[in-house]
């Protein structure tokens, strides 16, 4: 059983089966060397090179590798003694020549290395691009903004699959993730500049602190009307009741701030009096489902997320979606029914913006998770309270006011685009028969 590699003040101990090699940072002449390898990827390449380091008991400080179209880029930062370094580099050069790859050696000053290590403790962020397509212009603008903000890019990953040449064969969306590091002097300004790119470039951007909670999301809460479905159910009911124009006029007054949500809700529900409940079933089975809901829910359930509908709409339709897609919770407004007809009244507490935020908190308590492990998705002003308190709040195809206020926005693709904001790769979670 190999011993564990350990670090102690002013020294390194490299453990192996045969012996322990001790680097005395005070008395030994230590060399830190970075090697950069590039060329055609071949089976066993990384193993061959690291095997040379292993034979000479070099201490690997850092390693990274990427592969684009069978072209390998490998970087290794290692520490050794001056007496061993020459032989190590000689053997690496021979091996590189044998494998027809390029290798470059860069000596690293100890103080430079320590500054670099210290810099690794700076704030880390994840910036995600999502769109129907991502162009060089998108990447140029984003990377320029990152640079201007004094941040450094540590890693770039594609979350969606490889891009075929034939446009007809391409996936309906693409996503790229940047891991960046540094200290933002003005986070608000940075996010405002990101929003400008989203407005002008037909692409969505998410900017999140890369911490423990981002990697452990457990609960996602959705608005229903104009989020999970591409309609407002109360408008559908009003049209069937012959009061569509009146209901929409009340809605407009509420949007102008002339009346609050509660008053507008009571007035609109009152106009539905006498509507036969059979109409609700007909509307439910014909609801226009938002692009990506099926695929999103399949994947969220597969990876263990709890899902909830928190809606200012009606429980009948929320329960229909729950049955169809497997949501865990539904909280919405309950229409009162007598003798098979709507009474024009509701029962229970109105689910408005404040109630949605309260329900989000209660669900987090019930699931025994921190609220930073929650995600909220919605489109309207009454969704803002829950979007603002969730660990990740996403404005989906939202009204301008909501997009400006929300921290994250998704407008160019379907709901399954939020999977990339969660850091999920297509290669990890692709579902058969997904939409």
Secondary structure, 3 states (H helix, E strand, C coil): CCCCCEEECCEEEEECCCCEEEEECCCCCEEEEEEEEEEECCCCHHHHHHHHHHHCCCEEEEEEEEEECCEEEEEEEEEEEHHHHHHHHHHHHHHHHHCCCEEEEEEECHHHHHHHHHHCCCCEEEEEEEECCCCHHHHHHHHHHHHHCCCEEEEEEECCCCCCCCHHHCCCCEEEEEEEECCCCCHHHHHHHHHHHHHHHCCEEEEEECCCCHHHCCEEEECCECCCECCCHHHHHHHHHCCHHHHHHHHHHHHCCCCCHHHHHHHHHHCCCCCECHHHHHHHHCCCECCCHHHHHHHHHHCCCEEEEEEEEEHHHHHHHHHHHCCCEEEEEEEEEECCEEEEEEECCCCCHHHHHHHHHHHHHHCCCCHHHEEEEECCHHHHHHHHHCCEEEEECCCHHHHHHCCEEECCCCHHHHHHHCCCCHHHHCCCCCC
